[in-house]
């Protein structure tokens, strides 16, 4: 797709970086989570922080907003 659409990155390195924290957590926790709900909760938090960071929002700021004023949500348009 990158050959016809220059806005698409050449590599999938960003996607691989998004998966890395999950694999590290899996290795640290002994290869599995204790419950399926625990895995789902971890995935939601990782997704939220990854999206905020891609939009230039500091992860600590995103968590602070989450627990004080409500979840940070990206604008309805895509980043440039």
PDB file with SEQRES, HELIX, SHEET and CRYST1 records, atoms N, CA, C and O in Angstrom:
SEQRES   1 A   80  UNK UNK UNK UNK UNK UNK UNK UNK UNK UNK UNK UNK UNK          
SEQRES   2 A   80  UNK UNK UNK UNK UNK UNK UNK UNK UNK UNK UNK UNK UNK          
SEQRES   3 A   80  UNK UNK UNK UNK UNK UNK UNK UNK UNK UNK UNK UNK UNK          
SEQRES   4 A   80  UNK UNK UNK UNK UNK UNK UNK UNK UNK UNK UNK UNK UNK          
SEQRES   5 A   80  UNK UNK UNK UNK UNK UNK UNK UNK UNK UNK UNK UNK UNK          
SEQRES   6 A   80  UNK UNK UNK UNK UNK UNK UNK UNK UNK UNK UNK UNK UNK          
SEQRES   7 A   80  UNK UNK                                                      
HELIX    1 AA1 UNK A   13  UNK A   28  1                                  16    
HELIX    2 AA2 UNK A   36  UNK A   54  1                                  19    
HELIX    3 AA3 UNK A   59  UNK A   68  1                                  10    
CRYST1    1.000    1.000    1.000  90.00  90.00  90.00 P 1           1          
ATOM      1  N   UNK A   1       0.817  -1.193   0.000  1.00  0.00           N  
ATOM      2  CA  UNK A   1       0.000   0.000   0.000  1.00  0.00           C  
ATOM      3  C   UNK A   1       0.864   1.262   0.000  1.00  0.00           C  
ATOM      4  O   UNK A   1       0.471   2.274  -0.581  1.00  0.00           O  
ATOM      5  N   UNK A   2       2.041   1.217   0.646  1.00  0.00           N  
ATOM      6  CA  UNK A   2       2.894   2.396   0.719  1.00  0.00           C  
ATOM      7  C   UNK A   2       3.381   2.866  -0.648  1.00  0.00           C  
ATOM      8  O   UNK A   2       3.771   4.024  -0.797  1.00  0.00           O  
ATOM      9  N   UNK A   3       3.364   1.982  -1.648  1.00  0.00           N  
ATOM     10  CA  UNK A   3       3.821   2.367  -2.988  1.00  0.00           C  
ATOM     11  C   UNK A   3       2.835   3.293  -3.685  1.00  0.00           C  
ATOM     12  O   UNK A   3       3.227   4.090  -4.537  1.00  0.00           O  
ATOM     13  N   UNK A   4       1.559   3.193  -3.328  1.00  0.00           N  
ATOM     14  CA  UNK A   4       0.561   4.045  -3.967  1.00  0.00           C  
ATOM     15  C   UNK A   4       0.077   5.177  -3.075  1.00  0.00           C  
ATOM     16  O   UNK A   4      -0.485   6.155  -3.567  1.00  0.00           O  
ATOM     17  N   UNK A   5       0.291   5.056  -1.754  1.00  0.00           N  
ATOM     18  CA  UNK A   5      -0.142   6.085  -0.807  1.00  0.00           C  
ATOM     19  C   UNK A   5       1.063   6.491   0.039  1.00  0.00           C  
ATOM     20  O   UNK A   5       1.466   5.757   0.942  1.00  0.00           O  
ATOM     21  N   UNK A   6       1.632   7.653  -0.250  1.00  0.00           N  
ATOM     22  CA  UNK A   6       2.857   8.091   0.415  1.00  0.00           C  
ATOM     23  C   UNK A   6       2.672   8.435   1.889  1.00  0.00           C  
ATOM     24  O   UNK A   6       3.660   8.637   2.595  1.00  0.00           O  
ATOM     25  N   UNK A   7       1.434   8.506   2.370  1.00  0.00           N  
ATOM     26  CA  UNK A   7       1.218   8.773   3.797  1.00  0.00           C  
ATOM     27  C   UNK A   7       1.326   7.497   4.633  1.00  0.00           C  
ATOM     28  O   UNK A   7       1.405   7.570   5.859  1.00  0.00           O  
ATOM     29  N   UNK A   8       1.330   6.332   3.984  1.00  0.00           N  
ATOM     30  CA  UNK A   8       1.472   5.059   4.695  1.00  0.00           C  
ATOM     31  C   UNK A   8       2.951   4.794   4.909  1.00  0.00           C  
ATOM     32  O   UNK A   8       3.723   4.864   3.953  1.00  0.00           O  
ATOM     33  N   UNK A   9       3.375   4.490   6.141  1.00  0.00           N  
ATOM     34  CA  UNK A   9       4.796   4.239   6.392  1.00  0.00           C  
ATOM     35  C   UNK A   9       5.317   3.007   5.657  1.00  0.00           C  
ATOM     36  O   UNK A   9       4.565   2.076   5.367  1.00  0.00           O  
ATOM     37  N   UNK A  10       6.612   3.017   5.361  1.00  0.00           N  
ATOM     38  CA  UNK A  10       7.259   1.931   4.636  1.00  0.00           C  
ATOM     39  C   UNK A  10       7.335   0.655   5.466  1.00  0.00           C  
ATOM     40  O   UNK A  10       7.234  -0.446   4.924  1.00  0.00           O  
ATOM     41  N   UNK A  11       7.513   0.798   6.782  1.00  0.00           N  
ATOM     42  CA  UNK A  11       7.651  -0.388   7.636  1.00  0.00           C  
ATOM     43  C   UNK A  11       6.525  -0.446   8.663  1.00  0.00           C  
ATOM     44  O   UNK A  11       5.775   0.516   8.832  1.00  0.00           O  
ATOM     45  N   UNK A  12       6.416  -1.576   9.340  1.00  0.00           N  
ATOM     46  CA  UNK A  12       5.414  -1.731  10.384  1.00  0.00           C  
ATOM     47  C   UNK A  12       6.052  -1.622  11.765  1.00  0.00           C  
ATOM     48  O   UNK A  12       5.541  -2.188  12.732  1.00  0.00           O  
ATOM     49  N   UNK A  13       7.154  -0.905  11.862  1.00  0.00           N  
ATOM     50  CA  UNK A  13       7.886  -0.781  13.120  1.00  0.00           C  
ATOM     51  C   UNK A  13       7.007  -0.213  14.233  1.00  0.00           C  
ATOM     52  O   UNK A  13       7.124  -0.638  15.382  1.00  0.00           O  
ATOM     53  N   UNK A  14       6.138   0.729  13.918  1.00  0.00           N  
ATOM     54  CA  UNK A  14       5.258   1.305  14.938  1.00  0.00           C  
ATOM     55  C   UNK A  14       4.325   0.243  15.505  1.00  0.00           C  
ATOM     56  O   UNK A  14       4.091   0.206  16.713  1.00  0.00           O  
ATOM     57  N   UNK A  15       3.798  -0.607  14.657  1.00  0.00           N  
ATOM     58  CA  UNK A  15       2.926  -1.694  15.122  1.00  0.00           C  
ATOM     59  C   UNK A  15       3.705  -2.670  15.996  1.00  0.00           C  
ATOM     60  O   UNK A  15       3.184  -3.154  17.001  1.00  0.00           O  
ATOM     61  N   UNK A  16       4.934  -2.959  15.625  1.00  0.00           N  
ATOM     62  CA  UNK A  16       5.759  -3.863  16.428  1.00  0.00           C  
ATOM     63  C   UNK A  16       6.074  -3.251  17.787  1.00  0.00           C  
ATOM     64  O   UNK A  16       6.117  -3.967  18.786  1.00  0.00           O  
ATOM     65  N   UNK A  17       6.293  -1.945  17.842  1.00  0.00           N  
ATOM     66  CA  UNK A  17       6.537  -1.270  19.123  1.00  0.00           C  
ATOM     67  C   UNK A  17       5.306  -1.301  20.011  1.00  0.00           C  
ATOM     68  O   UNK A  17       5.431  -1.328  21.235  1.00  0.00           O  
ATOM     69  N   UNK A  18       4.117  -1.297  19.418  1.00  0.00           N  
ATOM     70  CA  UNK A  18       2.887  -1.367  20.202  1.00  0.00           C  
ATOM     71  C   UNK A  18       2.711  -2.736  20.856  1.00  0.00           C  
ATOM     72  O   UNK A  18       2.106  -2.838  21.923  1.00  0.00           O  
ATOM     73  N   UNK A  19       3.228  -3.774  20.233  1.00  0.00           N  
ATOM     74  CA  UNK A  19       3.086  -5.127  20.763  1.00  0.00           C  
ATOM     75  C   UNK A  19       4.139  -5.426  21.833  1.00  0.00           C  
ATOM     76  O   UNK A  19       3.914  -6.279  22.691  1.00  0.00           O  
ATOM     77  N   UNK A  20       5.266  -4.749  21.796  1.00  0.00           N  
ATOM     78  CA  UNK A  20       6.375  -5.039  22.705  1.00  0.00           C  
ATOM     79  C   UNK A  20       5.991  -5.008  24.183  1.00  0.00           C  
ATOM     80  O   UNK A  20       6.366  -5.936  24.899  1.00  0.00           O  
ATOM     81  N   UNK A  21       5.262  -3.994  24.696  1.00  0.00           N  
ATOM     82  CA  UNK A  21       4.909  -4.017  26.128  1.00  0.00           C  
ATOM     83  C   UNK A  21       4.082  -5.239  26.519  1.00  0.00           C  
ATOM     84  O   UNK A  21       4.211  -5.740  27.637  1.00  0.00           O  
ATOM     85  N   UNK A  22       3.247  -5.716  25.623  1.00  0.00           N  
ATOM     86  CA  UNK A  22       2.439  -6.900  25.914  1.00  0.00           C  
ATOM     87  C   UNK A  22       3.335  -8.116  26.056  1.00  0.00           C  
ATOM     88  O   UNK A  22       3.158  -8.912  26.979  1.00  0.00           O  
ATOM     89  N   UNK A  23       4.299  -8.272  25.152  1.00  0.00           N  
ATOM     90  CA  UNK A  23       5.202  -9.417  25.227  1.00  0.00           C  
ATOM     91  C   UNK A  23       6.083  -9.340  26.473  1.00  0.00           C  
ATOM     92  O   UNK A  23       6.366 -10.370  27.086  1.00  0.00           O  
ATOM     93  N   UNK A  24       6.517  -8.156  26.854  1.00  0.00           N  
ATOM     94  CA  UNK A  24       7.327  -8.012  28.065  1.00  0.00           C  
ATOM     95  C   UNK A  24       6.496  -8.381  29.291  1.00  0.00           C  
ATOM     96  O   UNK A  24       6.974  -9.104  30.164  1.00  0.00           O  
ATOM     97  N   UNK A  25       5.266  -7.895  29.366  1.00  0.00           N  
ATOM     98  CA  UNK A  25       4.388  -8.233  30.489  1.00  0.00           C  
ATOM     99  C   UNK A  25       4.128  -9.735  30.525  1.00  0.00           C  
ATOM    100  O   UNK A  25       4.091 -10.333  31.601  1.00  0.00           O  
ATOM    101  N   UNK A  26       3.952 -10.337  29.376  1.00  0.00           N  
ATOM    102  CA  UNK A  26       3.716 -11.780  29.314  1.00  0.00           C  
ATOM    103  C   UNK A  26       4.932 -12.539  29.853  1.00  0.00           C  
ATOM    104  O   UNK A  26       4.779 -13.513  30.590  1.00  0.00           O  
ATOM    105  N   UNK A  27       6.116 -12.102  29.494  1.00  0.00           N  
ATOM    106  CA  UNK A  27       7.336 -12.762  29.964  1.00  0.00           C  
ATOM    107  C   UNK A  27       7.514 -12.573  31.468  1.00  0.00           C  
ATOM    108  O   UNK A  27       7.877 -13.515  32.173  1.00  0.00           O  
ATOM    109  N   UNK A  28       7.260 -11.353  31.964  1.00  0.00           N  
ATOM    110  CA  UNK A  28       7.431 -11.056  33.384  1.00  0.00           C  
ATOM    111  C   UNK A  28       6.417 -11.816  34.232  1.00  0.00           C  
ATOM    112  O   UNK A  28       6.742 -12.261  35.333  1.00  0.00           O  
ATOM    113  N   UNK A  29       5.201 -11.968  33.736  1.00  0.00           N  
ATOM    114  CA  UNK A  29       4.153 -12.608  34.521  1.00  0.00           C  
ATOM    115  C   UNK A  29       4.186 -14.128  34.413  1.00  0.00           C  
ATOM    116  O   UNK A  29       3.276 -14.794  34.907  1.00  0.00           O  
ATOM    117  N   UNK A  30       5.197 -14.684  33.788  1.00  0.00           N  
ATOM    118  CA  UNK A  30       5.311 -16.127  33.701  1.00  0.00           C  
ATOM    119  C   UNK A  30       4.623 -16.725  32.484  1.00  0.00           C  
ATOM    120  O   UNK A  30       4.392 -17.934  32.441  1.00  0.00           O  
ATOM    121  N   UNK A  31       4.297 -15.914  31.506  1.00  0.00           N  
ATOM    122  CA  UNK A  31       3.732 -16.441  30.282  1.00  0.00           C  
ATOM    123  C   UNK A  31       2.230 -16.319  30.171  1.00  0.00           C  
ATOM    124  O   UNK A  31       1.671 -16.598  29.110  1.00  0.00           O  
ATOM    125  N   UNK A  32       1.561 -15.911  31.230  1.00  0.00           N  
ATOM    126  CA  UNK A  32       0.104 -15.779  31.143  1.00  0.00           C  
ATOM    127  C   UNK A  32      -0.389 -14.801  32.205  1.00  0.00           C  
ATOM    128  O   UNK A  32       0.311 -14.508  33.174  1.00  0.00           O  
ATOM    129  N   UNK A  33      -1.582 -14.315  32.007  1.00  0.00           N  
ATOM    130  CA  UNK A  33      -2.233 -13.483  33.003  1.00  0.00           C  
ATOM    131  C   UNK A  33      -3.090 -14.386  33.871  1.00  0.00           C  
ATOM    132  O   UNK A  33      -3.456 -15.483  33.449  1.00  0.00           O  
ATOM    133  N   UNK A  34      -3.412 -13.947  35.064  1.00  0.00           N  
ATOM    134  CA  UNK A  34      -4.186 -14.795  35.969  1.00  0.00           C  
ATOM    135  C   UNK A  34      -5.630 -14.976  35.504  1.00  0.00           C  
ATOM    136  O   UNK A  34      -6.215 -16.043  35.689  1.00  0.00           O  
ATOM    137  N   UNK A  35      -6.201 -13.938  34.903  1.00  0.00           N  
ATOM    138  CA  UNK A  35      -7.581 -14.044  34.423  1.00  0.00           C  
ATOM    139  C   UNK A  35      -7.689 -13.415  33.040  1.00  0.00           C  
ATOM    140  O   UNK A  35      -6.857 -12.597  32.647  1.00  0.00           O  
ATOM    141  N   UNK A  36      -8.711 -13.805  32.322  1.00  0.00           N  
ATOM    142  CA  UNK A  36      -8.966 -13.195  31.023  1.00  0.00           C  
ATOM    143  C   UNK A  36      -9.342 -11.726  31.190  1.00  0.00           C  
ATOM    144  O   UNK A  36      -8.993 -10.894  30.353  1.00  0.00           O  
ATOM    145  N   UNK A  37     -10.052 -11.408  32.268  1.00  0.00           N  
ATOM    146  CA  UNK A  37     -10.406 -10.011  32.542  1.00  0.00           C  
ATOM    147  C   UNK A  37      -9.153  -9.178  32.809  1.00  0.00           C  
ATOM    148  O   UNK A  37      -9.079  -8.021  32.397  1.00  0.00           O  
ATOM    149  N   UNK A  38      -8.171  -9.760  33.494  1.00  0.00           N  
ATOM    150  CA  UNK A  38      -6.907  -9.059  33.737  1.00  0.00           C  
ATOM    151  C   UNK A  38      -6.189  -8.741  32.441  1.00  0.00           C  
ATOM    152  O   UNK A  38      -5.630  -7.655  32.282  1.00  0.00           O  
ATOM    153  N   UNK A  39      -6.203  -9.680  31.523  1.00  0.00           N  
ATOM    154  CA  UNK A  39      -5.600  -9.460  30.203  1.00  0.00           C  
ATOM    155  C   UNK A  39      -6.340  -8.363  29.452  1.00  0.00           C  
ATOM    156  O   UNK A  39      -5.718  -7.494  28.839  1.00  0.00           O  
ATOM    157  N   UNK A  40      -7.663  -8.403  29.499  1.00  0.00           N  
ATOM    158  CA  UNK A  40      -8.460  -7.382  28.805  1.00  0.00           C  
ATOM    159  C   UNK A  40      -8.203  -5.998  29.396  1.00  0.00           C  
ATOM    160  O   UNK A  40      -8.070  -5.024  28.654  1.00  0.00           O  
ATOM    161  N   UNK A  41      -8.131  -5.901  30.726  1.00  0.00           N  
ATOM    162  CA  UNK A  41      -7.855  -4.615  31.379  1.00  0.00           C  
ATOM    163  C   UNK A  41      -6.485  -4.088  30.978  1.00  0.00           C  
ATOM    164  O   UNK A  41      -6.339  -2.901  30.687  1.00  0.00           O  
ATOM    165  N   UNK A  42      -5.480  -4.959  30.959  1.00  0.00           N  
ATOM    166  CA  UNK A  42      -4.133  -4.567  30.562  1.00  0.00           C  
ATOM    167  C   UNK A  42      -4.135  -4.039  29.122  1.00  0.00           C  
ATOM    168  O   UNK A  42      -3.497  -3.030  28.823  1.00  0.00           O  
ATOM    169  N   UNK A  43      -4.857  -4.729  28.237  1.00  0.00           N  
ATOM    170  CA  UNK A  43      -4.911  -4.316  26.830  1.00  0.00           C  
ATOM    171  C   UNK A  43      -5.576  -2.953  26.672  1.00  0.00           C  
ATOM    172  O   UNK A  43      -5.137  -2.145  25.853  1.00  0.00           O  
ATOM    173  N   UNK A  44      -6.624  -2.688  27.441  1.00  0.00           N  
ATOM    174  CA  UNK A  44      -7.318  -1.397  27.358  1.00  0.00           C  
ATOM    175  C   UNK A  44      -6.383  -0.269  27.802  1.00  0.00           C  
ATOM    176  O   UNK A  44      -6.301   0.767  27.142  1.00  0.00           O  
ATOM    177  N   UNK A  45      -5.688  -0.468  28.907  1.00  0.00           N  
ATOM    178  CA  UNK A  45      -4.778   0.571  29.410  1.00  0.00           C  
ATOM    179  C   UNK A  45      -3.646   0.799  28.421  1.00  0.00           C  
ATOM    180  O   UNK A  45      -3.307   1.948  28.136  1.00  0.00           O  
ATOM    181  N   UNK A  46      -3.048  -0.276  27.885  1.00  0.00           N  
ATOM    182  CA  UNK A  46      -1.966  -0.136  26.916  1.00  0.00           C  
ATOM    183  C   UNK A  46      -2.432   0.595  25.656  1.00  0.00           C  
ATOM    184  O   UNK A  46      -1.712   1.440  25.125  1.00  0.00           O  
ATOM    185  N   UNK A  47      -3.616   0.274  25.187  1.00  0.00           N  
ATOM    186  CA  UNK A  47      -4.150   0.927  23.989  1.00  0.00           C  
ATOM    187  C   UNK A  47      -4.379   2.418  24.224  1.00  0.00           C  
ATOM    188  O   UNK A  47      -4.042   3.251  23.384  1.00  0.00           O  
ATOM    189  N   UNK A  48      -4.956   2.737  25.381  1.00  0.00           N  
ATOM    190  CA  UNK A  48      -5.217   4.133  25.743  1.00  0.00           C  
ATOM    191  C   UNK A  48      -3.917   4.932  25.796  1.00  0.00           C  
ATOM    192  O   UNK A  48      -3.833   6.021  25.228  1.00  0.00           O  
ATOM    193  N   UNK A  49      -2.907   4.396  26.473  1.00  0.00           N  
ATOM    194  CA  UNK A  49      -1.635   5.106  26.608  1.00  0.00           C  
ATOM    195  C   UNK A  49      -0.891   5.201  25.277  1.00  0.00           C  
ATOM    196  O   UNK A  49      -0.253   6.215  24.997  1.00  0.00           O  
ATOM    197  N   UNK A  50      -0.967   4.159  24.459  1.00  0.00           N  
ATOM    198  CA  UNK A  50      -0.309   4.187  23.157  1.00  0.00           C  
ATOM    199  C   UNK A  50      -0.928   5.245  22.248  1.00  0.00           C  
ATOM    200  O   UNK A  50      -0.217   5.985  21.568  1.00  0.00           O  
ATOM    201  N   UNK A  51      -2.253   5.310  22.242  1.00  0.00           N  
ATOM    202  CA  UNK A  51      -2.944   6.303  21.410  1.00  0.00           C  
ATOM    203  C   UNK A  51      -2.626   7.709  21.879  1.00  0.00           C  
ATOM    204  O   UNK A  51      -2.348   8.587  21.061  1.00  0.00           O  
ATOM    205  N   UNK A  52      -2.661   7.934  23.177  1.00  0.00           N  
ATOM    206  CA  UNK A  52      -2.350   9.269  23.721  1.00  0.00           C  
ATOM    207  C   UNK A  52      -0.933   9.667  23.347  1.00  0.00           C  
ATOM    208  O   UNK A  52      -0.692  10.803  22.940  1.00  0.00           O  
ATOM    209  N   UNK A  53      -0.002   8.746  23.479  1.00  0.00           N  
ATOM    210  CA  UNK A  53       1.390   9.065  23.169  1.00  0.00           C  
ATOM    211  C   UNK A  53       1.579   9.380  21.689  1.00  0.00           C  
ATOM    212  O   UNK A  53       2.376  10.252  21.344  1.00  0.00           O  
ATOM    213  N   UNK A  54       0.855   8.682  20.804  1.00  0.00           N  
ATOM    214  CA  UNK A  54       0.950   8.968  19.359  1.00  0.00           C  
ATOM    215  C   UNK A  54       0.396  10.347  19.022  1.00  0.00           C  
ATOM    216  O   UNK A  54       0.779  10.934  18.009  1.00  0.00           O  
ATOM    217  N   UNK A  55      -0.493  10.870  19.850  1.00  0.00           N  
ATOM    218  CA  UNK A  55      -1.056  12.201  19.645  1.00  0.00           C  
ATOM    219  C   UNK A  55      -0.261  13.271  20.386  1.00  0.00           C  
ATOM    220  O   UNK A  55      -0.660  14.435  20.421  1.00  0.00           O  
ATOM    221  N   UNK A  56       0.880  12.868  20.985  1.00  0.00           N  
ATOM    222  CA  UNK A  56       1.751  13.832  21.650  1.00  0.00           C  
ATOM    223  C   UNK A  56       1.363  14.152  23.080  1.00  0.00           C  
ATOM    224  O   UNK A  56       1.859  15.123  23.651  1.00  0.00           O  
ATOM    225  N   UNK A  57       0.485  13.352  23.669  1.00  0.00           N  
ATOM    226  CA  UNK A  57       0.082  13.560  25.061  1.00  0.00           C  
ATOM    227  C   UNK A  57       0.973  12.699  25.937  1.00  0.00           C  
ATOM    228  O   UNK A  57       1.111  11.499  25.699  1.00  0.00           O  
ATOM    229  N   UNK A  58       1.578  13.304  26.950  1.00  0.00           N  
ATOM    230  CA  UNK A  58       2.433  12.572  27.871  1.00  0.00           C  
ATOM    231  C   UNK A  58       1.609  11.503  28.594  1.00  0.00           C  
ATOM    232  O   UNK A  58       0.462  11.753  28.964  1.00  0.00           O  
ATOM    233  N   UNK A  59       2.183  10.322  28.797  1.00  0.00           N  
ATOM    234  CA  UNK A  59       1.426   9.227  29.408  1.00  0.00           C  
ATOM    235  C   UNK A  59       0.981   9.558  30.829  1.00  0.00           C  
ATOM    236  O   UNK A  59      -0.132   9.216  31.226  1.00  0.00           O  
ATOM    237  N   UNK A  60       1.839  10.219  31.591  1.00  0.00           N  
ATOM    238  CA  UNK A  60       1.450  10.604  32.948  1.00  0.00           C  
ATOM    239  C   UNK A  60       0.315  11.622  32.913  1.00  0.00           C  
ATOM    240  O   UNK A  60      -0.601  11.562  33.733  1.00  0.00           O  
ATOM    241  N   UNK A  61       0.373  12.547  31.973  1.00  0.00           N  
ATOM    242  CA  UNK A  61      -0.706  13.527  31.810  1.00  0.00           C  
ATOM    243  C   UNK A  61      -2.011  12.830  31.417  1.00  0.00           C  
ATOM    244  O   UNK A  61      -3.079  13.184  31.916  1.00  0.00           O  
ATOM    245  N   UNK A  62      -1.925  11.846  30.531  1.00  0.00           N  
ATOM    246  CA  UNK A  62      -3.126  11.112  30.111  1.00  0.00           C  
ATOM    247  C   UNK A  62      -3.739  10.376  31.296  1.00  0.00           C  
ATOM    248  O   UNK A  62      -4.960  10.365  31.451  1.00  0.00           O  
ATOM    249  N   UNK A  63      -2.908   9.762  32.133  1.00  0.00           N  
ATOM    250  CA  UNK A  63      -3.425   9.058  33.313  1.00  0.00           C  
ATOM    251  C   UNK A  63      -4.003  10.031  34.330  1.00  0.00           C  
ATOM    252  O   UNK A  63      -5.028   9.752  34.952  1.00  0.00           O  
ATOM    253  N   UNK A  64      -3.343  11.177  34.501  1.00  0.00           N  
ATOM    254  CA  UNK A  64      -3.852  12.192  35.433  1.00  0.00           C  
ATOM    255  C   UNK A  64      -5.219  12.680  34.981  1.00  0.00           C  
ATOM    256  O   UNK A  64      -6.143  12.781  35.787  1.00  0.00           O  
ATOM    257  N   UNK A  65      -5.349  12.979  33.701  1.00  0.00           N  
ATOM    258  CA  UNK A  65      -6.649  13.406  33.169  1.00  0.00           C  
ATOM    259  C   UNK A  65      -7.704  12.326  33.366  1.00  0.00           C  
ATOM    260  O   UNK A  65      -8.844  12.624  33.723  1.00  0.00           O  
ATOM    261  N   UNK A  66      -7.323  11.062  33.132  1.00  0.00           N  
ATOM    262  CA  UNK A  66      -8.254   9.948  33.255  1.00  0.00           C  
ATOM    263  C   UNK A  66      -8.870   9.892  34.647  1.00  0.00           C  
ATOM    264  O   UNK A  66     -10.070   9.658  34.791  1.00  0.00           O  
ATOM    265  N   UNK A  67      -8.052  10.107  35.664  1.00  0.00           N  
ATOM    266  CA  UNK A  67      -8.539   9.967  37.039  1.00  0.00           C  
ATOM    267  C   UNK A  67      -9.053  11.268  37.650  1.00  0.00           C  
ATOM    268  O   UNK A  67      -9.592  11.258  38.757  1.00  0.00           O  
ATOM    269  N   UNK A  68      -8.891  12.388  36.941  1.00  0.00           N  
ATOM    270  CA  UNK A  68      -9.379  13.655  37.492  1.00  0.00           C  
ATOM    271  C   UNK A  68     -10.557  14.221  36.704  1.00  0.00           C  
ATOM    272  O   UNK A  68     -11.638  14.431  37.254  1.00  0.00           O  
ATOM    273  N   UNK A  69     -10.342  14.464  35.422  1.00  0.00           N  
ATOM    274  CA  UNK A  69     -11.396  15.112  34.632  1.00  0.00           C  
ATOM    275  C   UNK A  69     -12.079  14.189  33.642  1.00  0.00           C  
ATOM    276  O   UNK A  69     -13.061  14.580  33.011  1.00  0.00           O  
ATOM    277  N   UNK A  70     -11.581  12.981  33.493  1.00  0.00           N  
ATOM    278  CA  UNK A  70     -12.156  12.043  32.533  1.00  0.00           C  
ATOM    279  C   UNK A  70     -11.149  11.691  31.472  1.00  0.00           C  
ATOM    280  O   UNK A  70     -10.118  12.349  31.336  1.00  0.00           O  
ATOM    281  N   UNK A  71     -11.445  10.659  30.724  1.00  0.00           N  
ATOM    282  CA  UNK A  71     -10.514  10.129  29.728  1.00  0.00           C  
ATOM    283  C   UNK A  71     -10.180  11.160  28.651  1.00  0.00           C  
ATOM    284  O   UNK A  71     -11.039  11.917  28.199  1.00  0.00           O  
ATOM    285  N   UNK A  72      -8.913  11.168  28.255  1.00  0.00           N  
ATOM    286  CA  UNK A  72      -8.504  11.987  27.112  1.00  0.00           C  
ATOM    287  C   UNK A  72      -8.975  11.259  25.861  1.00  0.00           C  
ATOM    288  O   UNK A  72      -8.818  10.045  25.734  1.00  0.00           O  
ATOM    289  N   UNK A  73      -9.545  12.008  24.955  1.00  0.00           N  
ATOM    290  CA  UNK A  73      -9.994  11.447  23.680  1.00  0.00           C  
ATOM    291  C   UNK A  73      -9.332  12.207  22.542  1.00  0.00           C  
ATOM    292  O   UNK A  73      -9.235  13.433  22.585  1.00  0.00           O  
ATOM    293  N   UNK A  74      -8.875  11.480  21.519  1.00  0.00           N  
ATOM    294  CA  UNK A  74      -8.247  12.181  20.391  1.00  0.00           C  
ATOM    295  C   UNK A  74      -9.290  12.983  19.625  1.00  0.00           C  
ATOM    296  O   UNK A  74     -10.480  12.673  19.678  1.00  0.00           O  
ATOM    297  N   UNK A  75      -8.845  14.011  18.915  1.00  0.00           N  
ATOM    298  CA  UNK A  75      -9.774  14.759  18.069  1.00  0.00           C  
ATOM    299  C   UNK A  75     -10.383  13.841  17.008  1.00  0.00           C  
ATOM    300  O   UNK A  75      -9.888  12.737  16.780  1.00  0.00           O  
ATOM    301  N   UNK A  76     -11.431  14.290  16.375  1.00  0.00           N  
ATOM    302  CA  UNK A  76     -12.093  13.456  15.385  1.00  0.00           C  
ATOM    303  C   UNK A  76     -11.317  13.372  14.078  1.00  0.00           C  
ATOM    304  O   UNK A  76     -11.638  12.534  13.236  1.00  0.00           O  
ATOM    305  N   UNK A  77     -10.313  14.210  13.882  1.00  0.00           N  
ATOM    306  CA  UNK A  77      -9.501  14.158  12.664  1.00  0.00           C  
ATOM    307  C   UNK A  77      -8.218  13.411  12.941  1.00  0.00           C  
ATOM    308  O   UNK A  77      -7.811  13.275  14.095  1.00  0.00           O  
ATOM    309  N   UNK A  78      -7.574  12.923  11.886  1.00  0.00           N  
ATOM    310  CA  UNK A  78      -6.325  12.170  12.024  1.00  0.00           C  
ATOM    311  C   UNK A  78      -5.141  13.123  12.136  1.00  0.00           C  
ATOM    312  O   UNK A  78      -5.187  14.230  11.598  1.00  0.00           O  
ATOM    313  N   UNK A  79      -4.058  12.700  12.844  1.00  0.00           N  
ATOM    314  CA  UNK A  79      -2.883  13.578  12.942  1.00  0.00           C  
ATOM    315  C   UNK A  79      -2.211  13.751  11.591  1.00  0.00           C  
ATOM    316  O   UNK A  79      -2.309  12.884  10.722  1.00  0.00           O  
ATOM    317  N   UNK A  80      -1.533  14.865  11.421  1.00  0.00           N  
ATOM    318  CA  UNK A  80      -0.865  15.152  10.148  1.00  0.00           C  
ATOM    319  C   UNK A  80       0.421  14.390  10.017  1.00  0.00           C  
ATOM    320  O   UNK A  80       1.111  14.514   9.005  1.00  0.00           O  
TER     321      UNK A  80                                                      
END                                                                             
